[in-house]
Amino acid sequence: MLKKEEVENIRADFPILSEQVKGQPLLYLDNAATSQTPTAVIDTIVDYYSRYNANIHRGVHHLSQTATDAFEEARATLQEHFGVDKPHQIIFTSGTTHSINIVASGMSALLKSGDEILVSAMEHHSNIVPWQMLCEKTGAVLKVIPMNEAGELDLKAYSALLNERTKMVFFNHISNALGTVNPVAQMVEMAHRVGAAVLVDGAQAAPHLVVNLKELGVDFYTASAHKMCGPTGIGMLYGKEEWLLKLPPYQGGGEMIAEVTFDKTTYADLPHKFEAGTPNVCGGIAFGAAVKYMNSIGLDKIGAYEEELTRYASEKLLEIPGLKIYGTAENKTSVISFNVEGLHPYDIGSLLDQMGIAVRTGHHCAQPIMDFYRIPGTVRASFSFYNTYEEADRLVAGVQRAVNMLQ
Ligand SMILES: *Cc1c(COP(=O)(O)O)cnc(C)c1O
């Protein structure tokens, strides 16, 4: 658990947290959309462009070697952080959306009509739409693992959906709209019993939990650097080696080939097979720096603090008459989605913005969840380890003030 002084020191690492918005100190509670960037990561980016910006893997010259080494070192940092056997099981992508599309696109060569794939009811659109496109292409059938009122997946229904036709299962580790933490290891084991592969969308879990991919047993896992103190436009796809070998490449181009003739092209080994073209070299290196920064604090401490802070803010918010929280799972963290009776989430969000408080309003790229609760959207406050208890109090006071103004 992080102590108050530790959090104060951490806040000093994030220049943006001293910004003023609308004449007030910024209160940033949109961390589930993107996290803020510490000086250690900003410095890494400046250092890259100031000292060794070059294309990688191809050049014999010094700068290219330096950039290649730093890029591959970042891959090794991710490999170690996520408990992965080999560095080439970490593919650099532009983010979770790109990672999922690599798998969905590749699976179109491996699925046939009548195969079944399962997706959970609480997915981000980026973990729904690629699979719908895959079904259109292959004739495979998409089935939905339902959830209950609390926003927990119905494991009995999941078990009933699994059968020998089930080829793949997709769900998120943590829901970005509800904060629910799904029981990954258990769900993976159930899928593997019928021979189905599992892709877990870890965009929302990687910033908050210690994630050991070998222990979880997943076949594929995704993360986005910009949700874990890194820059935008860079992320990763993890795959079990057997799957990455089986999956056809996503894009053709430079860097991903072994040999090209006009008759036939053979593909490069992992990870290059999936990294066509010049990658986001600086982004990859900065992603490594972001993971190192978070580990210097300790993800277990970060996770415990955020869970407590979320619980504290939830209890305080519920004291506001007419306020309802969506997503009340036993195991949840960092996200509070709520509405106040009779008020539109957008109006509350706009008034909070006037007070310098950044929250998100809308469907959070998870429309099926909003349909489930029969609401147009929610106000979502999402916490990070640099948020404080005083800020949670300021949020609650801000919401109360907004409610008084609107009612
Ligand atoms: C943010 C998010 C995504 C999309 O990530 P991108 O970085 O925008 O590709 C997907 N799934 C979940 C659960 C997310 O929180």
The ligand as an SDF file (V2000), in Angstrom:
LIG
                    3D

 15 15  0  0  0  0  0  0  0  0999 V2000
   -8.5340    1.3120  -23.9830 C   0  0  0  0  0  0  0  0  0  0  0  0
   -9.0490   -0.0440  -24.1620 C   0  0  0  0  0  0  0  0  0  0  0  0
   -8.9940   -0.6680  -25.4200 C   0  0  0  0  0  0  0  0  0  0  0  0
   -8.4570    0.0190  -26.6360 C   0  0  0  0  0  0  0  0  0  0  0  0
   -7.1110    0.3220  -26.4980 O   0  0  0  0  0  0  0  0  0  0  0  0
   -6.3680    1.2110  -27.6020 P   0  0  0  0  0  0  0  0  0  0  0  0
   -5.0850    1.5940  -26.9250 O   0  0  0  0  0  0  0  0  0  0  0  0
   -7.2520    2.3930  -27.8650 O   0  0  0  0  0  0  0  0  0  0  0  0
   -6.1780    0.3680  -28.8020 O   0  0  0  0  0  0  0  0  0  0  0  0
   -9.4730   -1.9510  -25.5120 C   0  0  0  0  0  0  0  0  0  0  0  0
   -9.9600   -2.6020  -24.4510 N   0  0  0  0  0  0  0  0  0  0  0  0
  -10.0320   -2.0380  -23.2280 C   0  0  0  0  0  0  0  0  0  0  0  0
  -10.5740   -2.8270  -22.0810 C   0  0  0  0  0  0  0  0  0  0  0  0
   -9.5840   -0.7410  -23.0390 C   0  0  0  0  0  0  0  0  0  0  0  0
   -9.6510   -0.1810  -21.8290 O   0  0  0  0  0  0  0  0  0  0  0  0
  1  2  1  0
  2  3  1  0
  2 14  2  0
  3  4  1  0
  3 10  2  0
  4  5  1  0
  5  6  1  0
  6  7  2  0
  6  8  1  0
  6  9  1  0
 10 11  1  0
 11 12  2  0
 12 13  1  0
 12 14  1  0
 14 15  1  0
M  END
$$$$
